[in-house]
Amino acid sequence: MQELIDYIGQSHYLPGDEALNCDESEARVKAHLTCLHTRMPFDPQNYQPGERQSYAREWLPAASQAGKAHSEFVQPLPFTLPETVPLETLQRFWAHPVRAFFQMRLQVNFRTEDSEIPDTEPFILEGLSRYQINQQLLNALVEQDDAERLFRRFRAAGDLPYGAFGEIFWETQCQEMQQLADRVIACRQPGQSMEIDLACNGVQITGWLPQVQPDGLLRWRPSLLSVAQGMQLWLEHLVYCASGGNGESRLFLRKDGEWRFPPLAAEQALHYLSQLIEGYREGMSAPLLVLPESGGAWLKTCYDAQNDAMLDDDSTLQKARTKFLQAYEGNMMVRGEGDDVWYQRLWRQLTPETMEAIVEQSQRFLLPLFRFNQS
């Protein structure tokens, strides 16, 4: 269409334009042929007197700026805390508050399926498959079972890369998991399950804490240090201390990663546990914007552990913003937290308002982790 208009403009002229040059004549021909309409039906120009005047009554209030703006689409849902909340429910919620809102409250689930067939033979394992194998391998090493038997089972099931690549992969994982298992074995004691029946913030928390040792809780995971893992240990630690436990809680991770919380008085543990109960109530009404890695990166930069204070000078805030964006956006090697499908359902672009809300909620619920962590 544009080529046709250009051709007509260059090949014709309007009556009376004989003396004009080519460019001026072409511009007048195009203006004569073209009618530019407004892009929006409620543009005030549509209601000016003329042959193209609009008579659409539904757009008149908006055109005259007399209409009322629609309320925000996302509105909090009414939610009443039940009398009894299982500990497993709290653990599931605080593992990923936004995901929990979609799954537990809206009963919806989003899955990213990779239907493409790989072009090459996989020589290493990635993601969930690698974690699941490492989890079983680590547990076997902690229990001092035969790792070779586990290797034969994985190889027979086709869970490992083919041939020598699978053997190299297994040997590498054994070396790394053995280092973590040695740390666990050095601190492990006989444990038993503790029944939980705890009144907190108007609800009764029930459930079981497994593997409670005489000196506290000992947990291990074949993953790198993360704030999300620390939150899970912190929740268990609060329930343990509020129920009368007087030991410390430890979580051992790969590459010498560790979370460690000291014993807390029952009243103090109930205070912090009450905050998590309140967060659960809010998170079942509307998405609770607690992003552990991005918000945790901000807190780690701003929190002064020696003085137990949050630094708010311009230099520190700029560094905290940089760390936040690094964790949120990721890089070529590490996937950013912002790639999470659950967060992308709430926002496509990270706005300053959303970032401020994430920082506020993360500081509210994650700050105690950095305050009491002794690792």
PAPAKE-842569 format. One record per residue (C-alpha): x, z negated, y negated; residue in one letter; residue number from 1. Coordinates in steps of 0.1 Angstrom, whole numbers, always signed. Each point is the difference from the previous one (the first is absolute). Last residue first. Layout:
<recs>
+-------+-------+-------+------+-----+
!     X !     Z !     Y ! code ! pos !
+-------+-------+-------+------+-----+
!     X !     Z !     Y !    a ! NUM !
...
+-------+-------+-------+------+-----+
</recs>
This chain:
<recs>
+-------+-------+-------+------+-----+
!     X !     Z !     Y ! code ! pos !
+-------+-------+-------+------+-----+
!  +275 !  -601 !  +201 !    s ! 375 !
!   -17 !   -29 !   -18 !    q ! 374 !
!   -33 !   +16 !   -10 !    n ! 373 !
!   -21 !   -25 !   -20 !    f ! 372 !
!    -3 !   +16 !   -34 !    r ! 371 !
!    +3 !   +36 !   +13 !    f ! 370 !
!   -29 !    -4 !   +23 !    l ! 369 !
!   -19 !   -21 !   -26 !    p ! 368 !
!    +1 !   +31 !   -24 !    l ! 367 !
!   -19 !   +22 !   +24 !    l ! 366 !
!   -36 !    -9 !    -8 !    f ! 365 !
!    -3 !    -1 !   -38 !    r ! 364 !
!   +31 !   +21 !    -6 !    q ! 363 !
!   -14 !   +27 !   +22 !    s ! 362 !
!   -34 !    -1 !   -18 !    q ! 361 !
!   +15 !    +4 !   -34 !    e ! 360 !
!   +26 !   +26 !   +10 !    v ! 359 !
!   -27 !   +21 !   +17 !    i ! 358 !
!   -23 !    -3 !   -30 !    a ! 357 !
!   +27 !   +11 !   -24 !    e ! 356 !
!    +8 !   +30 !   +23 !    m ! 355 !
!   -36 !   +10 !    +0 !    t ! 354 !
!    -2 !    -2 !   -38 !    e ! 353 !
!   +32 !   +20 !    -4 !    p ! 352 !
!   -14 !   +27 !   +22 !    t ! 351 !
!   +12 !    +9 !   +35 !    l ! 350 !
!   -15 !   +34 !    +8 !    q ! 349 !
!   -22 !    +6 !   +30 !    r ! 348 !
!   -19 !   -33 !    -1 !    w ! 347 !
!   -22 !   -20 !   +23 !    l ! 346 !
!    +1 !   +23 !   +31 !    r ! 345 !
!   +37 !    +5 !    -7 !    q ! 344 !
!    +5 !   -37 !    +6 !    y ! 343 !
!   -14 !    +2 !   +35 !    w ! 342 !
!   +20 !   +32 !    +8 !    v ! 341 !
!   +33 !   -18 !    -7 !    d ! 340 !
!   +23 !   +24 !   -18 !    d ! 339 !
!    +2 !   -26 !   -29 !    g ! 338 !
!   +21 !   -22 !   +22 !    e ! 337 !
!   +28 !   +25 !    -1 !    g ! 336 !
!   +15 !   +16 !   +31 !    r ! 335 !
!   +38 !    -6 !    +2 !    v ! 334 !
!   +26 !   +28 !    +4 !    m ! 333 !
!    -9 !   +26 !   -26 !    m ! 332 !
!   -13 !   -27 !   -24 !    n ! 331 !
!   -27 !   -26 !    -3 !    g ! 330 !
!   -27 !    +1 !   -27 !    e ! 329 !
!   -13 !   -35 !    +2 !    y ! 328 !
!   +32 !   -18 !    +9 !    a ! 327 !
!   +20 !   +19 !   -26 !    q ! 326 !
!   -28 !    -3 !   -25 !    l ! 325 !
!    +0 !   -38 !    +3 !    f ! 324 !
!   +38 !    -2 !    -3 !    k ! 323 !
!    -1 !   +20 !   -32 !    t ! 322 !
!   -28 !   -21 !   -14 !    r ! 321 !
!   +19 !   -32 !    +8 !    a ! 320 !
!   +31 !   +13 !   -17 !    k ! 319 !
!   -20 !    +8 !   -31 !    q ! 318 !
!   -16 !   -35 !    +1 !    l ! 317 !
!   +34 !   -16 !    +3 !    t ! 316 !
!   +14 !   +18 !   -30 !    s ! 315 !
!   -32 !    -6 !   -21 !    d ! 314 !
!    +0 !   -38 !    +6 !    d ! 313 !
!   -27 !   -14 !   +23 !    d ! 312 !
!   +19 !   -21 !   +25 !    l ! 311 !
!   -23 !   -19 !   +24 !    m ! 310 !
!   +12 !   -36 !    +6 !    a ! 309 !
!   +11 !   -23 !   +28 !    d ! 308 !
!   +32 !    -8 !   -18 !    n ! 307 !
!   +24 !    +9 !   +28 !    q ! 306 !
!   -24 !   +24 !   +16 !    a ! 305 !
!    -4 !   +22 !   -31 !    d ! 304 !
!   -28 !   +25 !    +9 !    y ! 303 !
!    +0 !   +32 !   -19 !    c ! 302 !
!   +19 !   +23 !   +24 !    t ! 301 !
!   -14 !   -14 !   +32 !    k ! 300 !
!   -35 !    +0 !   -16 !    l ! 299 !
!    +1 !   +38 !    -8 !    w ! 298 !
!   +14 !    +8 !   +35 !    a ! 297 !
!   -28 !   -21 !   +15 !    g ! 296 !
!   -26 !   +19 !   -19 !    g ! 295 !
!   +13 !   +32 !   +14 !    s ! 294 !
!    +6 !   -14 !   +36 !    e ! 293 !
!   -31 !   -23 !    +2 !    p ! 292 !
!   -26 !   +22 !   -17 !    l ! 291 !
!   -27 !   -25 !    -9 !    v ! 290 !
!   -28 !   +19 !   -16 !    l ! 289 !
!   -30 !   -18 !   +14 !    l ! 288 !
!   -27 !   +26 !    +7 !    p ! 287 !
!   -34 !   -14 !   -10 !    a ! 286 !
!   -24 !   -26 !   +15 !    s ! 285 !
!   +19 !    -6 !   +33 !    m ! 284 !
!   +33 !    -2 !   -20 !    g ! 283 !
!   -15 !   -27 !   -23 !    e ! 282 !
!    -9 !   -22 !   +29 !    r ! 281 !
!   +34 !    +6 !   +17 !    y ! 280 !
!   +18 !    -8 !   -32 !    g ! 279 !
!   -20 !   -33 !    -2 !    e ! 278 !
!   +11 !    -8 !   +35 !    i ! 277 !
!   +36 !    +8 !    -9 !    l ! 276 !
!    -2 !   -24 !   -30 !    q ! 275 !
!   -15 !   -27 !   +22 !    s ! 274 !
!   +30 !    +4 !   +23 !    l ! 273 !
!   +23 !    -7 !   -30 !    y ! 272 !
!   -18 !   -33 !    -7 !    h ! 271 !
!    -4 !    -9 !   +37 !    l ! 270 !
!   +37 !    +3 !    +5 !    a ! 269 !
!    +6 !   -24 !   -29 !    q ! 268 !
!   -24 !   -25 !   +13 !    e ! 267 !
!   +15 !    +2 !   +35 !    a ! 266 !
!   +35 !    -5 !   -13 !    a ! 265 !
!   +23 !   +30 !    +5 !    l ! 264 !
!   +28 !    +5 !   +24 !    p ! 263 !
!   +25 !   +27 !   -11 !    p ! 262 !
!    -6 !   +38 !    +2 !    f ! 261 !
!   +25 !   +25 !   +14 !    r ! 260 !
!    -2 !   +38 !    -1 !    w ! 259 !
!   +29 !   +19 !   +16 !    e ! 258 !
!   +18 !   +34 !    +1 !    g ! 257 !
!   +33 !    -1 !   +18 !    d ! 256 !
!    -1 !   +38 !    +5 !    k ! 255 !
!   -33 !    -2 !   +19 !    r ! 254 !
!   -25 !   -28 !    -4 !    l ! 253 !
!    -2 !   -38 !    +7 !    f ! 252 !
!   -31 !   -19 !   -13 !    l ! 251 !
!    +4 !   -37 !    -4 !    r ! 250 !
!   -25 !   -28 !    -7 !    s ! 249 !
!   +11 !   -36 !    -6 !    e ! 248 !
!   -13 !   -32 !   +16 !    g ! 247 !
!   -25 !   -26 !   -10 !    n ! 246 !
!   -32 !   +12 !   +15 !    g ! 245 !
!   -31 !   -20 !    -9 !    g ! 244 !
!   -27 !   +27 !    +0 !    s ! 243 !
!    +7 !    +9 !   -37 !    a ! 242 !
!   +37 !    +6 !   +11 !    c ! 241 !
!    -9 !   +25 !   +27 !    y ! 240 !
!   -27 !   +18 !   -20 !    v ! 239 !
!   +24 !    +4 !   -29 !    l ! 238 !
!   +28 !   +12 !   +23 !    h ! 237 !
!   -23 !   +25 !   +16 !    e ! 236 !
!    -9 !   +15 !   -33 !    l ! 235 !
!   +36 !    +0 !   -12 !    w ! 234 !
!   +11 !   +18 !   +32 !    l ! 233 !
!   -25 !   +28 !    -6 !    q ! 232 !
!   +10 !    +2 !   -37 !    m ! 231 !
!   +37 !    +3 !   +10 !    g ! 230 !
!    -7 !   +30 !   +22 !    q ! 229 !
!   -18 !   +17 !   -29 !    a ! 228 !
!   +30 !    -9 !   -23 !    v ! 227 !
!   +23 !   +21 !   +21 !    s ! 226 !
!   +33 !    -5 !   +19 !    l ! 225 !
!    +5 !   +27 !   +26 !    l ! 224 !
!   -18 !    +2 !   +32 !    s ! 223 !
!    +5 !   -12 !   +36 !    p ! 222 !
!   -21 !   -31 !    -6 !    r ! 221 !
!    +7 !   -37 !    +7 !    w ! 220 !
!   -19 !   -32 !    -4 !    r ! 219 !
!    +9 !   -37 !    +2 !    l ! 218 !
!   -24 !   -27 !   -12 !    l ! 217 !
!    +9 !   -36 !    -3 !    g ! 216 !
!   +26 !   -25 !   +13 !    d ! 215 !
!   -20 !   -11 !   +31 !    p ! 214 !
!    -8 !   +37 !    +7 !    q ! 213 !
!   -34 !   +16 !    -6 !    v ! 212 !
!    -2 !   +31 !   +22 !    q ! 211 !
!   -35 !   +11 !    -9 !    p ! 210 !
!   -21 !   -12 !   -29 !    l ! 209 !
!   -37 !    -1 !   +11 !    w ! 208 !
!   -33 !    +6 !   -17 !    g ! 207 !
!   -24 !   -16 !   -25 !    t ! 206 !
!    -1 !    -2 !   -38 !    i ! 205 !
!   -31 !   -18 !   -13 !    q ! 204 !
!   -11 !   +10 !   -34 !    v ! 203 !
!    -7 !   -19 !   -33 !    g ! 202 !
!   +35 !    +5 !   -14 !    n ! 201 !
!   +18 !   -12 !   +31 !    c ! 200 !
!   -12 !   -19 !   +31 !    a ! 199 !
!   +23 !    +6 !   +30 !    l ! 198 !
!    -7 !    +4 !   +37 !    d ! 197 !
!   +32 !   +15 !   +13 !    i ! 196 !
!   +11 !    -5 !   +37 !    e ! 195 !
!   +38 !    +0 !    +4 !    m ! 194 !
!   +15 !   +21 !   +28 !    s ! 193 !
!   +32 !   -12 !   +17 !    q ! 192 !
!   +37 !    +4 !    -5 !    g ! 191 !
!   +32 !    -5 !   +19 !    p ! 190 !
!   +29 !    +5 !   -24 !    q ! 189 !
!   +15 !   +31 !   -16 !    r ! 188 !
!   +27 !    -3 !   -27 !    c ! 187 !
!   +30 !   +16 !   +18 !    a ! 186 !
!   -23 !   +23 !   +20 !    i ! 185 !
!   -14 !   +15 !   -32 !    v ! 184 !
!   +35 !    +7 !   -15 !    r ! 183 !
!   +11 !   +15 !   +33 !    d ! 182 !
!   -31 !   +22 !    +1 !    a ! 181 !
!    +8 !   +15 !   -34 !    l ! 180 !
!   +35 !   +10 !   +11 !    q ! 179 !
!   -14 !   +13 !   +33 !    q ! 178 !
!   -25 !   +21 !   -18 !    m ! 177 !
!   +28 !   +20 !   -18 !    e ! 176 !
!   +20 !    +5 !   +31 !    q ! 175 !
!   -30 !    +9 !   +22 !    c ! 174 !
!   -13 !   +24 !   -26 !    q ! 173 !
!   +33 !   +20 !    +0 !    t ! 172 !
!    +1 !    +0 !   +38 !    e ! 171 !
!   -36 !   +13 !    +2 !    w ! 170 !
!    +6 !   +28 !   -25 !    f ! 169 !
!   +31 !   +11 !   +18 !    i ! 168 !
!   -18 !    +0 !   +34 !    e ! 167 !
!   -29 !   +19 !   -15 !    g ! 166 !
!   +23 !   +26 !   -14 !    f ! 165 !
!   +17 !    +3 !   +33 !    a ! 164 !
!   -31 !   +14 !   +17 !    g ! 163 !
!   -33 !    +4 !   -19 !    y ! 162 !
!   -10 !   -23 !   -29 !    p ! 161 !
!   -18 !   -32 !   +12 !    l ! 160 !
!   -37 !    -6 !    +6 !    d ! 159 !
!    -2 !   +23 !   +30 !    g ! 158 !
!   -16 !   -26 !   +22 !    a ! 157 !
!   +29 !    +2 !   +25 !    a ! 156 !
!   +24 !    -6 !   -29 !    r ! 155 !
!   -19 !   -30 !   -13 !    f ! 154 !
!    -1 !   -16 !   +34 !    r ! 153 !
!   +36 !    +7 !    +7 !    r ! 152 !
!   +10 !   -16 !   -33 !    f ! 151 !
!   -21 !   -31 !    +7 !    l ! 150 !
!   +18 !    -5 !   +33 !    r ! 149 !
!   +33 !    +3 !   -18 !    e ! 148 !
!   -11 !   -27 !   -25 !    a ! 147 !
!    -1 !   -26 !   +28 !    d ! 146 !
!   -16 !   -31 !   -15 !    d ! 145 !
!   +18 !   -25 !   -23 !    q ! 144 !
!   -34 !   -11 !   -15 !    e ! 143 !
!   +15 !    +8 !   -34 !    v ! 142 !
!   +13 !   +33 !   +15 !    l ! 141 !
!   -34 !    +9 !   +14 !    a ! 140 !
!   -17 !    -8 !   -33 !    n ! 139 !
!   +25 !   +22 !   -19 !    l ! 138 !
!    -5 !   +29 !   +24 !    l ! 137 !
!   -38 !    -3 !    -2 !    q ! 136 !
!    +1 !    +0 !   -38 !    q ! 135 !
!   +27 !   +27 !    -2 !    n ! 134 !
!   -22 !   +23 !   +21 !    i ! 133 !
!   -30 !    -6 !   -23 !    q ! 132 !
!   +20 !    +4 !   -32 !    y ! 131 !
!   +15 !   +34 !   +12 !    r ! 130 !
!   -34 !   +13 !    +9 !    s ! 129 !
!   -15 !   -12 !   -33 !    l ! 128 !
!   +24 !   +18 !   -23 !    g ! 127 !
!   +26 !   +23 !   +15 !    e ! 126 !
!   +16 !    +8 !   +33 !    l ! 125 !
!   +31 !   +21 !    +3 !    i ! 124 !
!   +10 !   +33 !   +17 !    f ! 123 !
!   -34 !   +16 !    -5 !    p ! 122 !
!    +2 !   +36 !   +14 !    e ! 121 !
!    -6 !   +26 !   -28 !    t ! 120 !
!   -29 !   +19 !   -15 !    d ! 119 !
!   -24 !   -30 !    +0 !    p ! 118 !
!   -36 !    +8 !    +7 !    i ! 117 !
!   -21 !    -7 !   -31 !    e ! 116 !
!   -31 !   -22 !    +4 !    s ! 115 !
!   +13 !   -29 !   -20 !    d ! 114 !
!   -30 !   -23 !    -4 !    e ! 113 !
!    -3 !   -23 !   -31 !    t ! 112 !
!   -27 !   -25 !    +8 !    r ! 111 !
!   -25 !   -16 !   -24 !    f ! 110 !
!   -24 !   -27 !   +12 !    n ! 109 !
!   -33 !   -12 !   -13 !    v ! 108 !
!   -19 !   -32 !    +6 !    q ! 107 !
!    -5 !    -7 !   -37 !    l ! 106 !
!    +8 !   -37 !    +2 !    r ! 105 !
!   +25 !    -3 !   +29 !    m ! 104 !
!   +15 !   +34 !    +0 !    q ! 103 !
!    +0 !   +10 !   -36 !    f ! 102 !
!    +7 !   -35 !   -14 !    f ! 101 !
!   +25 !    -7 !   +27 !    a ! 100 !
!   +20 !   +31 !   -10 !    r !  99 !
!    +2 !   -13 !   -35 !    v !  98 !
!   +11 !   -35 !   +11 !    p !  97 !
!   +27 !   +12 !   +24 !    h !  96 !
!   +15 !   -27 !   +23 !    a !  95 !
!   -19 !   -25 !   -21 !    w !  94 !
!   -33 !   +11 !   +15 !    f !  93 !
!   +10 !    +1 !   +36 !    r !  92 !
!   +16 !   -34 !    -2 !    q !  91 !
!   -30 !   -14 !   -17 !    l !  90 !
!   -23 !   +14 !   +27 !    t !  89 !
!   +23 !   -13 !   +28 !    e !  88 !
!    -2 !   -35 !   -15 !    l !  87 !
!   -38 !    +1 !    +7 !    p !  86 !
!   -22 !    -7 !   -30 !    v !  85 !
!   -29 !   -25 !    +4 !    t !  84 !
!   -27 !    -8 !   -26 !    e !  83 !
!    -1 !   +36 !   -10 !    p !  82 !
!   +12 !    +9 !   -35 !    l !  81 !
!   -27 !   +18 !   -20 !    t !  80 !
!    +6 !   +36 !   -12 !    f !  79 !
!   -18 !   +21 !   -26 !    p !  78 !
!   +17 !   +33 !    -4 !    l !  77 !
!   +21 !    +6 !   -31 !    p !  76 !
!    -6 !   +33 !   -18 !    q !  75 !
!   +19 !   +32 !    +3 !    v !  74 !
!   -19 !   +27 !   -19 !    f !  73 !
!    +7 !   -14 !   -34 !    e !  72 !
!   -31 !    +0 !   -22 !    s !  71 !
!   -13 !   +33 !   -14 !    h !  70 !
!    +4 !    +5 !   -37 !    a !  69 !
!   -31 !    -1 !   -21 !    k !  68 !
!   -11 !   +30 !   -20 !    g !  67 !
!    -3 !    +3 !   -38 !    a !  66 !
!   +31 !   +21 !    -5 !    q !  65 !
!   -21 !   +29 !   -13 !    s !  64 !
!   +13 !   +22 !   +27 !    a !  63 !
!    -4 !   -28 !   +26 !    a !  62 !
!   -36 !    -7 !   -10 !    p !  61 !
!    -8 !   +38 !    +0 !    l !  60 !
!   +13 !    +7 !   +35 !    w !  59 !
!   -32 !    -6 !   +19 !    e !  58 !
!   -21 !   +19 !   -26 !    r !  57 !
!   +16 !   +34 !    +7 !    a !  56 !
!   -11 !   +20 !   -30 !    y !  55 !
!   +34 !   +16 !    -7 !    s !  54 !
!    +6 !   +23 !   -30 !    q !  53 !
!   +15 !   +34 !    +9 !    r !  52 !
!   -18 !   +19 !   -26 !    e !  51 !
!    +8 !   -25 !   -27 !    g !  50 !
!    -7 !   -35 !   -13 !    p !  49 !
!   +26 !   -25 !   +13 !    q !  48 !
!    -9 !   -17 !   +33 !    y !  47 !
!   +28 !   +16 !   +21 !    n !  46 !
!   +26 !   -10 !   -26 !    q !  45 !
!    -7 !   -37 !    +8 !    p !  44 !
!   +16 !    +5 !   +35 !    d !  43 !
!   -24 !   -14 !   +26 !    f !  42 !
!    +1 !   +31 !   +23 !    p !  41 !
!   +38 !    -3 !    +2 !    m !  40 !
!   +25 !   +29 !    -1 !    r !  39 !
!   -13 !   +16 !   -32 !    t !  38 !
!    -6 !   +37 !    +1 !    h !  37 !
!   +24 !   +26 !   -13 !    l !  36 !
!   -17 !   +34 !    -5 !    c !  35 !
!   +23 !   +30 !    +3 !    t !  34 !
!    -6 !   +36 !    -9 !    l !  33 !
!    +2 !    -3 !   -38 !    h !  32 !
!   +29 !   -24 !    +1 !    a !  31 !
!   +18 !   +24 !   +23 !    k !  30 !
!    -6 !   +29 !   -23 !    v !  29 !
!   +12 !   -20 !   -30 !    r !  28 !
!   +32 !   -10 !   +17 !    a !  27 !
!    +7 !   +36 !   +11 !    e !  26 !
!    -4 !   +12 !   -36 !    s !  25 !
!   +24 !   -26 !   -13 !    e !  24 !
!   +26 !    +8 !   +26 !    d !  23 !
!    -3 !   +38 !    -4 !    c !  22 !
!    +3 !    +1 !   -38 !    n !  21 !
!   -31 !    +2 !   -21 !    l !  20 !
!   -10 !   +31 !   -20 !    a !  19 !
!   -27 !   +12 !   +25 !    e !  18 !
!   -16 !   -34 !    +1 !    d !  17 !
!   -32 !   +11 !   -17 !    g !  16 !
!   -19 !    +6 !   +32 !    p !  15 !
!   +16 !   -20 !   +28 !    l !  14 !
!   +30 !   +12 !   +19 !    y !  13 !
!    +6 !   +13 !   +35 !    h !  12 !
!   +29 !    +6 !   +25 !    s !  11 !
!   +21 !   -32 !    -5 !    q !  10 !
!   -29 !   -24 !    +0 !    g !   9 !
!   -17 !   +19 !   +29 !    i !   8 !
!   +32 !    -3 !   +21 !    y !   7 !
!    +5 !   -37 !    -8 !    d !   6 !
!   -36 !    -7 !    +9 !    i !   5 !
!    +4 !   +18 !   +33 !    l !   4 !
!   +33 !   -18 !    +8 !    e !   3 !
!   -17 !   -33 !    -7 !    q !   2 !
!   -28 !    +8 !   +24 !    m !   1 !
+-------+-------+-------+------+-----+
</recs>
